[in-house]
Every structure is written in C-alpha cells, then in structure tokens.
Amino acid sequence: MANYLRFHSNNDAVNAVALYSLIFTFCNSALVPFIMNWNFWGFIPSYYFLKLIPGRESKVSWDEIPTDFTRTWYGVMGTQIIFAQIIDIISPNLFIIMYIYIKKRCLLPRRVQNAVVMLDLHRILKPPPFDIAMKTSQFLNTIFVNLFFCTGMPMLLLLTVCTLGFSYWADKYLLLRYSCKPPMYD
C-alpha cells in the first residue's frame, strides 16, 4: 500500500512501509485470534465458523471452544501464540542466513564464471539492500503481541528477549557482512 504513495524523502517511505506492515501483522497475529475466540454476548465467532466447515458439524461442541481469558483459553490459544513466537525467533533470520550461505557457496561461483563484461560482474556481486522497514515492523510486532498477551503468559517476556537478541545478532551479521551500505535517512 505504501508503494503507491508519493513521499518527499526516503525516510518517509521507510516509515510508511514499517507502519503499514506493523498494523497488518499485528491485526493478523494478535487481534484476529482474540476476536475469533471472544464471547460476544453468547456469540463466539470461531464456534460458528467451525460449524460451517463440512465434516466438522458433529465434531464441534460448545465446551471445546475457549472463551474470554479463562484457563482453557490460555491452554488452547496461549499455546498457539507461544508456538508462533518460538517460530518467530528462528524462521525470519535463519532462512536468510541459510540462503546467503547457499548463494555464496553454490550459486555465486557459477554466475561469476559466466560473466562476460565487468558490468555483469558488478551486477552479480552487488549485495542487496538491508530492508530496515520490514525489520522494524517485525521487532515492533513481536513487542506489541507479546505485551498484549503477557499478563496471562509471562513466558512471552522471555521469548521477546530471545527474539530480539537473536534478531539483533542476525541483523548485525547481515548488515555488516552481506548488505550494501544503507541510504542516508533523515
């Protein structure tokens, strides 16, 4: 959405991308599970949506659907949120570092041998830019989601520290060893 807007500086564009990404990922990872399992005066959206799935009509009972912030809610939804945060520690950074390793060891030597002129070689060896907008939105989403649910699950605070620490070291490696020099921001 931010790509269709006109900005006066590169800093404004990065801020808009980070803000829009944060809003949409926070809605997807925190607000949708919260609203789907909320008891609206006897109407629980996840219960009625599960009844619409063919083959699930007889398998869904009212007692299986956790509502509000009870022990069963934390038992069902809390484990899903904690599992998503554990995946969030590893997946964004590990896959990028694995891709860089495979690219440098396997793909790059073949491409360099096929370069005909120096311009092709510069194009092949030029590192990609560091995407600061997406990293900022990932950090803020992790902090907001974990602070949103940490009152009932204090383990999320520990997962927040692990996520931010692992992301710090992975991004430091990416920025210093692999990415090109970032542009000047305001």
Sequence and secondary structure as in RCSB ss.txt:
>XXXX:A:sequence
MANYLRFHSNNDAVNAVALYSLIFTFCNSALVPFIMNWNFWGFIPSYYFLKLIPGRESKVSWDEIPTDFTRTWYG
VMGTQIIFAQIIDIISPNLFIIMYIYIKKRCLLPRRVQNAVVMLDLHRILKPPPFDIAMKTSQFLNTIFVNLFFC
TGMPMLLLLTVCTLGFSYWADKYLLLRYSCKPPMYD
>XXXX:A:secstr
 GGGS  SSHHHHHHHHHHHHHHHHHIIIIIHHHHHT  BTTB HHHHHHHHSTT TTT  GGGS  TTSHHHII
IIIHHHHHHHHHHHHHHHHHHHHHHHHIIIIIHHHHHHT  SHHHHHHHH      HHHHHHHHHHHHHHHHHHT
TT THHHHHHHHHHHHHHHHHHHIIIIIS       
